Amino acid sequence: MRPRVIVNCAMSADGKIASRARKQTRLSDEKDMARVHRLRNECDAILIGIGTVMADDPSLLVKKKYIEGKVRQPVRIVLDSRCRIPKSAKVLAGSAKTILAVTENHAKKVGNAEVLACGKGKRVDLNILLDKLAKRGVKKVLVEGGGETIWSFVKAGLVDTFIVFIGSRLIGGRSAPTPMDGEGFASEEEFAMLALKKTTITEGGILLEFRVE
Ligand SMILES: NC(=O)c1ccc[n+]([C@@H]2O[C@H](COP(=O)([O-])OP(=O)(O)OC[C@H]3O[C@@H](n4cnc5c(N)ncnc54)[C@H](OP(=O)(O)O)[C@@H]3O)[C@@H](O)[C@H]2O)c1
């Protein structure tokens, strides 16, 4: 059975996950940050695309200050078809394990990361990746972005839960990234259908939790 896939992201009130400069932008409030770290701690893996590594250089670690009890530090996964991650990337350092998902012919040693070859295509084959993760005992994967990555997971029909925090900012810009970029669906029949399961209003925004039908 493939792992359960949860997408979590934060966007501005006008639907952007960063500005047109594509740099990390804080959109969650403190209560939501705590929720994200608790969610990370419940998952077996946290996944992002190489675009987010290049733009934001996140460490993807669970911050102890948000967790009551044991911090688990899920395995960190980067979709990086051509294995172009810089050696200095924070996601390669720290106490958690890192997996680089690459395409065949691009597998090479990068620090202490485990490299998984997933398909012969131009990009990482997500079905192969999830299959390999399931064999390693991964049951729950948290996909944190960016827009190209989330699009690929939704397009492949691999998302079970879609969570979005809408913060109190307006960012604008036709080229600013959104929760789901890629080419997008053209017709209504293709749209991914969601069922709203929960809403939570916080000081700085609103959290929407959907099941993907
Ligand atoms: N607000 C939030 O919650 C949030 C969270 C995360 C990121 N962000 C923002 O999102 C932006 C980055 O997003 P992005 O869309 O440019 O990049 P991204 O989704 O992080 O990474 C996309 C890249 O991953 C690689 N990749 C490999 N296999 C893939 C596959 N099957 N499907 C999709 N991508 C695959 C591709 O590069 P290769 O072909 O070279 O492998 C692709 O260009 C930044 O501005 C960041 O700040 C916001």
The ligand as a MOL file (V3000), in Angstrom:
LIG
                    3D

  0  0  0     0  0            999 V3000
M  V30 BEGIN CTAB
M  V30 COUNTS 48 52 0 0 0
M  V30 BEGIN ATOM
M  V30 1 N 4.2090 29.0700 1.5290 0
M  V30 2 C 4.5260 27.7790 1.4970 0
M  V30 3 O 3.8610 26.9670 2.1540 0
M  V30 4 C 5.6790 27.3120 0.6660 0
M  V30 5 C 6.2120 26.0370 0.8750 0
M  V30 6 C 7.2600 25.6030 0.0600 0
M  V30 7 C 7.7570 26.4300 -0.9330 0
M  V30 8 N 7.2380 27.6740 -1.1040 0 CHG=1
M  V30 9 C 7.7440 28.5360 -2.1970 0
M  V30 10 O 7.6230 27.8070 -3.4020 0
M  V30 11 C 8.6210 28.2830 -4.3300 0
M  V30 12 C 9.3270 27.0980 -4.9350 0
M  V30 13 O 8.3770 26.3140 -5.6310 0
M  V30 14 P 8.6770 25.7220 -7.0720 0
M  V30 15 O 7.3640 25.2820 -7.6170 0
M  V30 16 O 9.5150 26.6720 -7.8330 0 CHG=-1
M  V30 17 O 9.6200 24.4830 -6.7650 0
M  V30 18 P 9.4330 23.0760 -6.0250 0
M  V30 19 O 8.0710 22.5220 -6.1980 0
M  V30 20 O 9.9770 23.1810 -4.6550 0
M  V30 21 O 10.4850 22.1950 -6.8570 0
M  V30 22 C 10.1890 21.8850 -8.2030 0
M  V30 23 C 11.3680 21.1670 -8.8130 0
M  V30 24 O 11.4760 19.8520 -8.2620 0
M  V30 25 C 12.0380 18.9970 -9.2380 0
M  V30 26 N 11.2210 17.8090 -9.4340 0
M  V30 27 C 11.7050 16.5380 -9.5840 0
M  V30 28 N 10.7390 15.6750 -9.7950 0
M  V30 29 C 9.5870 16.3540 -9.7780 0
M  V30 30 C 8.2440 15.9860 -9.9670 0
M  V30 31 N 7.8700 14.7270 -10.1840 0
M  V30 32 N 7.3180 16.9640 -9.9360 0
M  V30 33 C 7.6520 18.2460 -9.7010 0
M  V30 34 N 8.9120 18.6640 -9.5110 0
M  V30 35 C 9.8880 17.7250 -9.5590 0
M  V30 36 C 12.0850 19.7730 -10.5490 0
M  V30 37 O 13.4050 20.2390 -10.7490 0
M  V30 38 P 14.4240 19.2430 -11.5100 0
M  V30 39 O 13.7810 18.9400 -12.8400 0
M  V30 40 O 15.7010 19.9640 -11.5990 0
M  V30 41 O 14.5140 18.0570 -10.6510 0
M  V30 42 C 11.1790 20.9630 -10.2910 0
M  V30 43 O 11.5390 22.1220 -11.0030 0
M  V30 44 C 9.5420 29.1900 -3.5420 0
M  V30 45 O 9.2260 30.5200 -3.8370 0
M  V30 46 C 9.1950 28.8900 -2.0800 0
M  V30 47 O 9.3930 30.0130 -1.2510 0
M  V30 48 C 6.2230 28.1340 -0.3180 0
M  V30 END ATOM
M  V30 BEGIN BOND
M  V30 1 1 1 2
M  V30 2 2 2 3
M  V30 3 1 2 4
M  V30 4 1 4 5
M  V30 5 2 4 48
M  V30 6 2 5 6
M  V30 7 1 6 7
M  V30 8 2 7 8
M  V30 9 1 8 9
M  V30 10 1 8 48
M  V30 11 1 9 10
M  V30 12 1 9 46
M  V30 13 1 10 11
M  V30 14 1 11 12
M  V30 15 1 11 44
M  V30 16 1 12 13
M  V30 17 1 13 14
M  V30 18 2 14 15
M  V30 19 1 14 16
M  V30 20 1 14 17
M  V30 21 1 17 18
M  V30 22 2 18 19
M  V30 23 1 18 20
M  V30 24 1 18 21
M  V30 25 1 21 22
M  V30 26 1 22 23
M  V30 27 1 23 24
M  V30 28 1 23 42
M  V30 29 1 24 25
M  V30 30 1 25 26
M  V30 31 1 25 36
M  V30 32 1 26 27
M  V30 33 1 26 35
M  V30 34 2 27 28
M  V30 35 1 28 29
M  V30 36 1 29 30
M  V30 37 2 29 35
M  V30 38 1 30 31
M  V30 39 2 30 32
M  V30 40 1 32 33
M  V30 41 2 33 34
M  V30 42 1 34 35
M  V30 43 1 36 37
M  V30 44 1 36 42
M  V30 45 1 37 38
M  V30 46 2 38 39
M  V30 47 1 38 40
M  V30 48 1 38 41
M  V30 49 1 42 43
M  V30 50 1 44 45
M  V30 51 1 44 46
M  V30 52 1 46 47
M  V30 END BOND
M  V30 END CTAB
M  END
